[in-house]
């Protein structure tokens, strides 16, 4: 009896899962500028020197400590 119950429950669960898997995110959610890059293909350009220090290539800007006070 348990096998029949859990078999029906499994088939019903798979049916619901297959139907819900067709739902996609809206266009507004997909076309955001601040989306997380889940592909993992882009890595920051980081080099390691012989002494073990790391250099991250990019643009630098000056930080003014007086402006924070």
Backbone as XML, in Angstrom:
<?xml version="1.0"?>
<chain id="A" units="angstrom">
  <residue number="1" name="UNK">
    <atom name="N" x="0.822" y="-1.199" z="0.000"/>
    <atom name="CA" x="0.000" y="0.000" z="0.000"/>
    <atom name="C" x="0.865" y="1.262" z="0.000"/>
  </residue>
  <residue number="2" name="UNK">
    <atom name="N" x="1.962" y="1.224" z="0.784"/>
    <atom name="CA" x="2.864" y="2.376" z="0.806"/>
    <atom name="C" x="3.509" y="2.611" z="-0.551"/>
  </residue>
  <residue number="3" name="UNK">
    <atom name="N" x="3.850" y="1.537" z="-1.243"/>
    <atom name="CA" x="4.499" y="1.669" z="-2.547"/>
    <atom name="C" x="3.569" y="2.345" z="-3.548"/>
  </residue>
  <residue number="4" name="UNK">
    <atom name="N" x="2.289" y="2.012" z="-3.503"/>
    <atom name="CA" x="1.320" y="2.632" z="-4.412"/>
    <atom name="C" x="1.159" y="4.110" z="-4.085"/>
  </residue>
  <residue number="5" name="UNK">
    <atom name="N" x="1.056" y="4.426" z="-2.804"/>
    <atom name="CA" x="0.890" y="5.824" z="-2.384"/>
    <atom name="C" x="2.092" y="6.666" z="-2.803"/>
  </residue>
  <residue number="6" name="UNK">
    <atom name="N" x="3.306" y="6.166" z="-2.503"/>
    <atom name="CA" x="4.503" y="6.938" z="-2.848"/>
    <atom name="C" x="4.753" y="6.962" z="-4.349"/>
  </residue>
  <residue number="7" name="UNK">
    <atom name="N" x="4.328" y="5.960" z="-5.060"/>
    <atom name="CA" x="4.421" y="5.967" z="-6.519"/>
    <atom name="C" x="3.545" y="7.056" z="-7.118"/>
  </residue>
  <residue number="8" name="UNK">
    <atom name="N" x="2.297" y="7.144" z="-6.640"/>
    <atom name="CA" x="1.385" y="8.196" z="-7.117"/>
    <atom name="C" x="1.914" y="9.572" z="-6.737"/>
  </residue>
  <residue number="9" name="UNK">
    <atom name="N" x="2.448" y="9.688" z="-5.508"/>
    <atom name="CA" x="3.018" y="10.959" z="-5.055"/>
    <atom name="C" x="4.212" y="11.361" z="-5.920"/>
  </residue>
  <residue number="10" name="UNK">
    <atom name="N" x="5.031" y="10.411" z="-6.305"/>
    <atom name="CA" x="6.186" y="10.681" z="-7.166"/>
    <atom name="C" x="5.753" y="11.142" z="-8.549"/>
  </residue>
  <residue number="11" name="UNK">
    <atom name="N" x="4.800" y="10.463" z="-9.128"/>
    <atom name="CA" x="4.309" y="10.835" z="-10.462"/>
    <atom name="C" x="3.668" y="12.213" z="-10.431"/>
  </residue>
  <residue number="12" name="UNK">
    <atom name="N" x="2.887" y="12.486" z="-9.404"/>
    <atom name="CA" x="2.251" y="13.805" z="-9.265"/>
    <atom name="C" x="3.302" y="14.900" z="-9.086"/>
  </residue>
  <residue number="13" name="UNK">
    <atom name="N" x="4.317" y="14.623" z="-8.280"/>
    <atom name="CA" x="5.383" y="15.604" z="-8.064"/>
    <atom name="C" x="6.149" y="15.889" z="-9.348"/>
  </residue>
  <residue number="14" name="UNK">
    <atom name="N" x="6.471" y="14.855" z="-10.104"/>
    <atom name="CA" x="7.168" y="15.055" z="-11.376"/>
    <atom name="C" x="6.322" y="15.841" z="-12.370"/>
  </residue>
  <residue number="15" name="UNK">
    <atom name="N" x="5.031" y="15.568" z="-12.402"/>
    <atom name="CA" x="4.137" y="16.298" z="-13.289"/>
    <atom name="C" x="4.113" y="17.788" z="-12.931"/>
  </residue>
  <residue number="16" name="UNK">
    <atom name="N" x="3.994" y="18.090" z="-11.647"/>
    <atom name="CA" x="3.983" y="19.498" z="-11.201"/>
    <atom name="C" x="5.323" y="20.155" z="-11.503"/>
  </residue>
  <residue number="17" name="UNK">
    <atom name="N" x="6.421" y="19.456" z="-11.236"/>
    <atom name="CA" x="7.750" y="20.015" z="-11.495"/>
    <atom name="C" x="7.949" y="20.320" z="-12.980"/>
  </residue>
  <residue number="18" name="UNK">
    <atom name="N" x="7.532" y="19.426" z="-13.843"/>
    <atom name="CA" x="7.686" y="19.643" z="-15.284"/>
    <atom name="C" x="6.852" y="20.819" z="-15.769"/>
  </residue>
  <residue number="19" name="UNK">
    <atom name="N" x="5.678" y="20.993" z="-15.226"/>
    <atom name="CA" x="4.843" y="22.126" z="-15.636"/>
    <atom name="C" x="5.366" y="23.444" z="-15.086"/>
  </residue>
  <residue number="20" name="UNK">
    <atom name="N" x="5.898" y="23.459" z="-13.877"/>
    <atom name="CA" x="6.427" y="24.701" z="-13.312"/>
    <atom name="C" x="7.777" y="25.071" z="-13.902"/>
  </residue>
  <residue number="21" name="UNK">
    <atom name="N" x="8.495" y="24.123" z="-14.463"/>
    <atom name="CA" x="9.807" y="24.431" z="-15.024"/>
    <atom name="C" x="9.714" y="25.266" z="-16.299"/>
  </residue>
  <residue number="22" name="UNK">
    <atom name="N" x="8.539" y="25.378" z="-16.863"/>
    <atom name="CA" x="8.358" y="26.182" z="-18.069"/>
    <atom name="C" x="8.243" y="27.665" z="-17.761"/>
  </residue>
  <residue number="23" name="UNK">
    <atom name="N" x="8.019" y="28.020" z="-16.493"/>
    <atom name="CA" x="7.863" y="29.420" z="-16.102"/>
    <atom name="C" x="9.234" y="30.085" z="-16.128"/>
  </residue>
  <residue number="24" name="UNK">
    <atom name="N" x="9.327" y="31.223" z="-16.802"/>
    <atom name="CA" x="10.579" y="31.946" z="-16.919"/>
    <atom name="C" x="10.479" y="33.281" z="-16.191"/>
  </residue>
  <residue number="25" name="UNK">
    <atom name="N" x="11.622" y="33.880" z="-15.978"/>
    <atom name="CA" x="11.669" y="35.211" z="-15.388"/>
    <atom name="C" x="11.165" y="36.225" z="-16.407"/>
  </residue>
  <residue number="26" name="UNK">
    <atom name="N" x="10.656" y="37.329" z="-15.899"/>
    <atom name="CA" x="10.134" y="38.358" z="-16.786"/>
    <atom name="C" x="11.277" y="39.074" z="-17.507"/>
  </residue>
  <residue number="27" name="UNK">
    <atom name="N" x="10.940" y="39.796" z="-18.537"/>
    <atom name="CA" x="11.925" y="40.544" z="-19.319"/>
    <atom name="C" x="12.631" y="41.581" z="-18.441"/>
  </residue>
  <residue number="28" name="UNK">
    <atom name="N" x="11.886" y="42.192" z="-17.531"/>
    <atom name="CA" x="12.455" y="43.200" z="-16.641"/>
    <atom name="C" x="13.520" y="42.578" z="-15.727"/>
  </residue>
  <residue number="29" name="UNK">
    <atom name="N" x="13.294" y="41.353" z="-15.284"/>
    <atom name="CA" x="14.265" y="40.682" z="-14.429"/>
    <atom name="C" x="15.485" y="40.218" z="-15.213"/>
  </residue>
  <residue number="30" name="UNK">
    <atom name="N" x="15.301" y="39.851" z="-16.456"/>
    <atom name="CA" x="16.404" y="39.319" z="-17.250"/>
    <atom name="C" x="17.335" y="40.400" z="-17.783"/>
  </residue>
  <residue number="31" name="UNK">
    <atom name="N" x="16.851" y="41.595" z="-18.047"/>
    <atom name="CA" x="17.634" y="42.651" z="-18.687"/>
    <atom name="C" x="18.128" y="43.700" z="-17.698"/>
  </residue>
  <residue number="32" name="UNK">
    <atom name="N" x="18.572" y="43.275" z="-16.532"/>
    <atom name="CA" x="19.094" y="44.206" z="-15.537"/>
    <atom name="C" x="20.582" y="44.420" z="-15.749"/>
  </residue>
  <residue number="33" name="UNK">
    <atom name="N" x="21.062" y="45.604" z="-15.375"/>
    <atom name="CA" x="22.489" y="45.903" z="-15.500"/>
    <atom name="C" x="23.310" y="45.254" z="-14.389"/>
  </residue>
  <residue number="34" name="UNK">
    <atom name="N" x="22.705" y="45.030" z="-13.227"/>
    <atom name="CA" x="23.450" y="44.531" z="-12.080"/>
    <atom name="C" x="23.204" y="43.042" z="-11.808"/>
  </residue>
  <residue number="35" name="UNK">
    <atom name="N" x="22.981" y="42.278" z="-12.866"/>
    <atom name="CA" x="22.771" y="40.837" z="-12.704"/>
    <atom name="C" x="24.067" y="40.145" z="-12.311"/>
  </residue>
  <residue number="36" name="UNK">
    <atom name="N" x="23.976" y="39.064" z="-11.561"/>
    <atom name="CA" x="25.129" y="38.271" z="-11.179"/>
    <atom name="C" x="25.550" y="37.418" z="-12.367"/>
  </residue>
  <residue number="37" name="UNK">
    <atom name="N" x="26.855" y="37.373" z="-12.619"/>
    <atom name="CA" x="27.379" y="36.558" z="-13.711"/>
    <atom name="C" x="27.555" y="35.130" z="-13.198"/>
  </residue>
  <residue number="38" name="UNK">
    <atom name="N" x="26.592" y="34.266" z="-13.487"/>
    <atom name="CA" x="26.627" y="32.893" z="-13.003"/>
    <atom name="C" x="27.465" y="31.984" z="-13.880"/>
  </residue>
  <residue number="39" name="UNK">
    <atom name="N" x="27.876" y="32.440" z="-15.051"/>
    <atom name="CA" x="28.623" y="31.565" z="-15.950"/>
    <atom name="C" x="30.035" y="31.302" z="-15.452"/>
  </residue>
  <residue number="40" name="UNK">
    <atom name="N" x="30.607" y="32.218" z="-14.708"/>
    <atom name="CA" x="31.943" y="32.021" z="-14.161"/>
    <atom name="C" x="33.053" y="32.160" z="-15.179"/>
  </residue>
  <residue number="41" name="UNK">
    <atom name="N" x="32.743" y="32.591" z="-16.387"/>
    <atom name="CA" x="33.760" y="32.703" z="-17.430"/>
    <atom name="C" x="34.604" y="33.961" z="-17.270"/>
  </residue>
  <residue number="42" name="UNK">
    <atom name="N" x="34.018" y="35.031" z="-16.783"/>
    <atom name="CA" x="34.760" y="36.274" z="-16.618"/>
    <atom name="C" x="35.386" y="36.296" z="-15.240"/>
  </residue>
  <residue number="43" name="UNK">
    <atom name="N" x="36.685" y="36.412" z="-15.209"/>
    <atom name="CA" x="37.403" y="36.526" z="-13.949"/>
    <atom name="C" x="38.146" y="37.843" z="-13.962"/>
  </residue>
  <residue number="44" name="UNK">
    <atom name="N" x="38.310" y="38.458" z="-12.817"/>
    <atom name="CA" x="39.074" y="39.707" z="-12.798"/>
    <atom name="C" x="40.516" y="39.453" z="-13.208"/>
  </residue>
  <residue number="45" name="UNK">
    <atom name="N" x="41.112" y="40.447" z="-13.813"/>
    <atom name="CA" x="42.472" y="40.334" z="-14.298"/>
    <atom name="C" x="43.430" y="40.547" z="-13.125"/>
  </residue>
  <residue number="46" name="UNK">
    <atom name="N" x="43.841" y="39.464" z="-12.493"/>
    <atom name="CA" x="44.715" y="39.525" z="-11.324"/>
    <atom name="C" x="46.002" y="38.792" z="-11.647"/>
  </residue>
  <residue number="47" name="UNK">
    <atom name="N" x="47.117" y="39.477" z="-11.412"/>
    <atom name="CA" x="48.426" y="38.855" z="-11.604"/>
    <atom name="C" x="49.133" y="38.770" z="-10.262"/>
  </residue>
  <residue number="48" name="UNK">
    <atom name="N" x="49.957" y="37.767" z="-10.108"/>
    <atom name="CA" x="50.714" y="37.635" z="-8.881"/>
    <atom name="C" x="52.189" y="37.850" z="-9.186"/>
  </residue>
  <residue number="49" name="UNK">
    <atom name="N" x="52.815" y="38.757" z="-8.430"/>
    <atom name="CA" x="54.239" y="39.046" z="-8.610"/>
    <atom name="C" x="55.083" y="37.944" z="-7.993"/>
  </residue>
  <residue number="50" name="UNK">
    <atom name="N" x="56.395" y="38.043" z="-8.226"/>
    <atom name="CA" x="57.313" y="37.048" z="-7.677"/>
    <atom name="C" x="57.339" y="37.070" z="-6.155"/>
  </residue>
  <residue number="51" name="UNK">
    <atom name="N" x="57.111" y="38.254" z="-5.560"/>
    <atom name="CA" x="57.154" y="38.345" z="-4.099"/>
    <atom name="C" x="55.824" y="37.943" z="-3.446"/>
  </residue>
  <residue number="52" name="UNK">
    <atom name="N" x="54.835" y="37.530" z="-4.226"/>
    <atom name="CA" x="53.573" y="37.062" z="-3.672"/>
    <atom name="C" x="52.476" y="38.112" z="-3.639"/>
  </residue>
  <residue number="53" name="UNK">
    <atom name="N" x="52.806" y="39.372" z="-3.935"/>
    <atom name="CA" x="51.771" y="40.410" z="-3.933"/>
    <atom name="C" x="50.944" y="40.306" z="-5.209"/>
  </residue>
  <residue number="54" name="UNK">
    <atom name="N" x="49.723" y="40.742" z="-5.108"/>
    <atom name="CA" x="48.816" y="40.651" z="-6.247"/>
    <atom name="C" x="48.550" y="42.035" z="-6.826"/>
  </residue>
  <residue number="55" name="UNK">
    <atom name="N" x="48.484" y="42.110" z="-8.141"/>
    <atom name="CA" x="48.185" y="43.350" z="-8.849"/>
    <atom name="C" x="46.864" y="43.145" z="-9.580"/>
  </residue>
  <residue number="56" name="UNK">
    <atom name="N" x="45.920" y="44.016" z="-9.310"/>
    <atom name="CA" x="44.635" y="43.987" z="-9.999"/>
    <atom name="C" x="44.627" y="45.126" z="-10.999"/>
  </residue>
  <residue number="57" name="UNK">
    <atom name="N" x="44.531" y="44.794" z="-12.281"/>
    <atom name="CA" x="44.551" y="45.826" z="-13.302"/>
    <atom name="C" x="43.203" y="46.502" z="-13.393"/>
  </residue>
  <residue number="58" name="UNK">
    <atom name="N" x="43.228" y="47.806" z="-13.538"/>
    <atom name="CA" x="42.000" y="48.579" z="-13.651"/>
    <atom name="C" x="42.314" y="50.050" z="-13.475"/>
  </residue>
  <residue number="59" name="UNK">
    <atom name="N" x="41.285" y="50.831" z="-13.318"/>
    <atom name="CA" x="41.495" y="52.264" z="-13.142"/>
    <atom name="C" x="41.572" y="52.593" z="-11.662"/>
  </residue>
  <residue number="60" name="UNK">
    <atom name="N" x="42.372" y="53.585" z="-11.347"/>
    <atom name="CA" x="42.540" y="54.018" z="-9.968"/>
    <atom name="C" x="41.961" y="55.403" z="-9.795"/>
  </residue>
  <residue number="61" name="UNK">
    <atom name="N" x="41.484" y="55.685" z="-8.612"/>
    <atom name="CA" x="40.989" y="57.021" z="-8.310"/>
    <atom name="C" x="41.526" y="57.437" z="-6.969"/>
  </residue>
  <residue number="62" name="UNK">
    <atom name="N" x="41.722" y="58.737" z="-6.794"/>
    <atom name="CA" x="42.288" y="59.250" z="-5.571"/>
    <atom name="C" x="41.220" y="59.344" z="-4.502"/>
  </residue>
  <residue number="63" name="UNK">
    <atom name="N" x="41.572" y="58.923" z="-3.302"/>
    <atom name="CA" x="40.652" y="58.972" z="-2.163"/>
    <atom name="C" x="41.078" y="60.116" z="-1.281"/>
  </residue>
  <residue number="64" name="UNK">
    <atom name="N" x="40.157" y="61.019" z="-0.970"/>
    <atom name="CA" x="40.442" y="62.176" z="-0.150"/>
    <atom name="C" x="39.905" y="61.901" z="1.251"/>
  </residue>
  <residue number="65" name="UNK">
    <atom name="N" x="40.814" y="61.759" z="2.238"/>
    <atom name="CA" x="40.414" y="61.459" z="3.607"/>
    <atom name="C" x="39.681" y="62.621" z="4.265"/>
  </residue>
  <residue number="66" name="UNK">
    <atom name="N" x="39.965" y="63.862" z="3.849"/>
    <atom name="CA" x="39.324" y="65.034" z="4.445"/>
    <atom name="C" x="37.848" y="65.123" z="4.080"/>
  </residue>
  <residue number="67" name="UNK">
    <atom name="N" x="37.466" y="64.566" z="2.957"/>
    <atom name="CA" x="36.067" y="64.645" z="2.506"/>
    <atom name="C" x="35.164" y="63.747" z="3.348"/>
  </residue>
  <residue number="68" name="UNK">
    <atom name="N" x="35.719" y="62.722" z="3.992"/>
    <atom name="CA" x="34.907" y="61.800" z="4.769"/>
    <atom name="C" x="34.577" y="62.340" z="6.144"/>
  </residue>
  <residue number="69" name="UNK">
    <atom name="N" x="35.305" y="63.331" z="6.653"/>
    <atom name="CA" x="35.089" y="63.846" z="8.005"/>
    <atom name="C" x="33.969" y="64.832" z="8.081"/>
  </residue>
</chain>
